[in-house]
Amino acid sequence: MDAALAGIIGAAVGACGTALAAGVNGYFTRSQTFLQIVGQQQQMERQIRADLAAQMREPRRQAYASYAAEASGMLDALWWASNALSEDPPRPEAALEHLRTFVPSSSTAVERVFLEGPEEVAAAAAELAGLIAGASHIAFGWIAHEADDPQSRNEDYAAELQQALDAAKRARHTFRLLAMDTVRADGGHPEAEQASLRTAAIGEWASSRQTDA
């Protein structure tokens, strides 16, 4: 092999090595860039989730607290009425007056919970409202019975009202737990889908800007 041929082969090998090195370097550069983009997107999504949670936390906290306070007041009034009706002699007038004072005829507290959501908290609020309404129906029926025939004692009302109050108190406990979990959420739930959609929209906007540039 003469020197000229050796030089050509050496140059070709060198060129191949340089091209291979450039290709490998380009591959790793693209991989690193892709990982950076993925990491940035994930970080952006986490931030959006946290921002969404922060925006929703305070109005939800207020709605949950208002309804929890109202529900507790209604349960207390029903308990007081049950005691008044269980006395000897029963005091239906006092029970009715107490219920009228502490049980609101109309309220928007539960509606605010329905609007604020999320669905599991709204469902728990609806269940609690239904159980309180059922207990109230029993209490007013008991009051009417005592007012119509004060000499006729009916122990069924007392047992039914106590069962209804116990069920409502359990529902109140469930509502409180779900409400606490929601207002303490860091954005991982329950608005994750909204955060993903916002992240995708921002990504598309950024890509269009790069394309225009």
C-alpha positions as CSV (number, residue, x, y, z in Angstrom):
1,M,0.0,0.0,0.0
2,D,1.5,3.3,-1.1
3,A,1.4,6.5,1.0
4,A,-1.3,8.1,-1.1
5,L,-3.7,5.2,-0.7
6,A,-3.0,5.0,3.0
7,G,-3.7,8.7,3.3
8,I,-7.0,8.3,1.5
9,I,-8.1,5.4,3.7
10,G,-7.0,7.3,6.8
11,A,-9.0,10.3,5.8
12,A,-12.1,8.2,5.1
13,V,-11.8,6.5,8.5
14,G,-11.3,9.8,10.2
15,A,-14.3,11.3,8.4
16,C,-16.5,8.3,9.4
17,G,-15.3,8.6,13.0
18,T,-16.1,12.3,13.0
19,A,-19.6,11.7,11.5
20,L,-20.2,8.9,14.0
21,A,-19.1,11.0,16.9
22,A,-21.3,13.8,15.7
23,G,-24.3,11.5,15.3
24,V,-23.8,10.1,18.8
25,N,-23.4,13.5,20.2
26,G,-26.5,14.8,18.4
27,Y,-28.5,11.8,19.7
28,F,-27.6,12.4,23.3
29,T,-28.2,16.2,22.9
30,R,-31.6,15.6,21.5
31,S,-32.4,13.1,24.2
32,Q,-31.2,15.5,26.9
33,T,-33.3,18.3,25.3
34,F,-36.4,16.0,25.2
35,L,-35.9,15.1,28.9
36,Q,-35.6,18.7,29.8
37,I,-38.8,19.5,27.9
38,V,-40.6,16.7,29.6
39,G,-39.3,17.8,33.0
40,Q,-40.4,21.4,32.3
41,Q,-43.8,20.3,31.2
42,Q,-44.3,18.2,34.3
43,Q,-43.1,21.1,36.5
44,M,-45.5,23.4,34.7
45,E,-48.4,21.0,35.2
46,R,-47.6,20.6,38.9
47,Q,-47.5,24.4,39.3
48,I,-50.8,24.8,37.4
49,R,-52.4,22.2,39.7
50,A,-51.1,24.0,42.7
51,D,-52.4,27.3,41.4
52,L,-55.8,25.8,40.6
53,A,-56.0,24.4,44.1
54,A,-55.1,27.7,45.7
55,Q,-57.7,29.6,43.6
56,M,-60.4,27.2,44.6
57,R,-59.4,26.5,48.2
58,E,-60.6,29.6,49.9
59,P,-64.1,29.8,48.3
60,R,-64.6,26.1,49.0
61,R,-63.4,26.5,52.6
62,Q,-65.9,29.2,53.1
63,A,-68.8,27.2,51.5
64,Y,-67.9,24.1,53.4
65,A,-67.6,25.9,56.7
66,S,-70.9,27.7,56.3
67,Y,-72.8,24.5,55.5
68,A,-71.1,22.5,58.2
69,A,-72.0,25.2,60.8
70,E,-75.6,25.3,59.5
71,A,-76.0,21.5,59.6
72,S,-74.6,21.4,63.1
73,G,-77.0,24.1,64.2
74,M,-79.9,22.2,62.7
75,L,-78.8,18.9,64.4
76,D,-78.5,20.7,67.7
77,A,-82.0,22.1,67.3
78,L,-83.4,18.7,66.5
79,W,-81.6,17.2,69.6
80,W,-83.0,19.9,71.8
81,A,-86.5,19.4,70.4
82,S,-86.2,15.7,71.0
83,N,-85.4,16.3,74.7
84,A,-88.3,18.8,75.1
85,L,-90.7,16.3,73.6
86,S,-89.3,13.5,75.8
87,E,-90.0,15.4,79.0
88,D,-92.9,14.6,81.3
89,P,-95.1,16.3,80.4
90,P,-93.8,17.0,76.8
91,R,-93.2,20.5,75.7
92,P,-94.3,20.6,72.0
93,E,-94.6,24.4,71.9
94,A,-91.0,24.9,73.2
95,A,-89.8,22.3,70.7
96,L,-91.5,23.9,67.8
97,E,-90.3,27.4,68.8
98,H,-86.7,26.1,69.0
99,L,-86.9,24.4,65.6
100,R,-88.4,27.5,64.0
101,T,-85.6,29.6,65.5
102,F,-82.6,27.5,64.6
103,V,-83.7,25.6,61.5
104,P,-83.7,28.0,58.5
105,S,-86.8,27.9,56.3
106,S,-84.6,28.5,53.2
107,S,-80.8,28.4,52.8
108,T,-78.2,28.7,50.1
109,A,-75.4,27.1,52.1
110,V,-75.8,23.7,50.6
111,E,-76.3,25.2,47.2
112,R,-72.9,26.8,47.5
113,V,-71.3,23.5,48.2
114,F,-73.1,22.0,45.2
115,L,-71.6,24.8,43.0
116,E,-68.1,24.7,44.5
117,G,-67.8,20.9,44.3
118,P,-66.1,18.6,43.7
119,E,-68.7,15.9,43.1
120,E,-67.9,13.7,46.1
121,V,-68.2,16.6,48.5
122,A,-71.4,17.8,46.9
123,A,-72.8,14.2,47.1
124,A,-71.9,14.0,50.8
125,A,-73.6,17.4,51.4
126,A,-76.7,16.2,49.6
127,E,-76.8,13.1,51.7
128,L,-76.5,15.1,54.9
129,A,-79.2,17.5,53.8
130,G,-81.5,14.7,53.0
131,L,-81.0,13.0,56.4
132,I,-81.5,16.3,58.3
133,A,-84.7,16.8,56.3
134,G,-85.9,13.4,57.2
135,A,-85.1,13.9,60.9
136,S,-86.9,17.3,60.8
137,H,-90.0,15.6,59.3
138,I,-90.0,13.1,62.2
139,A,-89.6,15.9,64.7
140,F,-92.5,18.0,63.3
141,G,-94.7,14.9,63.1
142,W,-93.9,14.2,66.8
143,I,-94.8,17.8,67.7
144,A,-98.1,17.5,65.9
145,H,-98.9,14.3,67.7
146,E,-98.2,15.8,71.1
147,A,-100.2,18.9,70.3
148,D,-103.2,16.9,69.1
149,D,-103.2,14.4,71.9
150,P,-100.9,15.3,74.8
151,Q,-102.2,12.3,76.8
152,S,-101.1,9.8,74.3
153,R,-97.4,9.0,74.5
154,N,-95.8,7.5,71.4
155,E,-92.3,6.1,71.9
156,D,-91.9,5.3,68.2
157,Y,-91.2,9.0,67.5
158,A,-88.4,9.1,70.0
159,A,-86.7,6.0,68.6
160,E,-87.2,7.1,65.0
161,L,-85.8,10.6,65.6
162,Q,-82.8,9.2,67.5
163,Q,-82.0,6.8,64.6
164,A,-82.4,9.7,62.1
165,L,-80.1,11.9,64.2
166,D,-77.4,9.2,64.5
167,A,-77.5,8.7,60.7
168,A,-77.2,12.4,60.1
169,K,-74.3,12.8,62.5
170,R,-72.4,10.0,60.7
171,A,-73.1,11.8,57.4
172,R,-71.8,15.0,58.9
173,H,-68.6,13.3,59.9
174,T,-68.2,12.0,56.3
175,F,-68.8,15.4,54.9
176,R,-66.2,17.0,57.2
177,L,-63.6,14.4,56.2
178,L,-64.1,14.9,52.5
179,A,-64.2,18.7,52.9
180,M,-60.9,18.7,54.9
181,D,-59.3,16.5,52.2
182,T,-60.4,18.8,49.5
183,V,-59.3,22.1,51.0
184,R,-55.9,20.5,51.9
185,A,-55.3,19.1,48.4
186,D,-52.0,20.3,46.8
187,G,-53.5,20.2,43.3
188,G,-53.0,16.5,42.6
189,H,-56.7,16.1,42.7
190,P,-59.5,16.6,41.9
191,E,-58.7,19.1,39.1
192,A,-55.8,17.2,37.5
193,E,-57.6,17.0,34.2
194,Q,-58.0,20.7,34.1
195,A,-54.3,21.2,34.8
196,S,-53.4,18.8,32.1
197,L,-55.6,20.6,29.6
198,R,-54.0,24.0,30.6
199,T,-50.5,22.5,30.3
200,A,-51.3,21.1,26.8
201,A,-52.7,24.5,25.7
202,I,-49.6,26.3,26.9
203,G,-47.4,23.8,25.1
204,E,-49.3,24.3,21.9
205,W,-49.0,28.1,22.2
206,A,-45.3,27.8,22.9
207,S,-44.8,25.6,19.9
208,S,-46.7,28.0,17.6
209,R,-44.6,30.8,18.8
210,Q,-41.4,28.9,17.9
211,T,-42.8,28.0,14.5
212,D,-43.7,31.6,13.8
213,A,-40.2,32.7,14.8
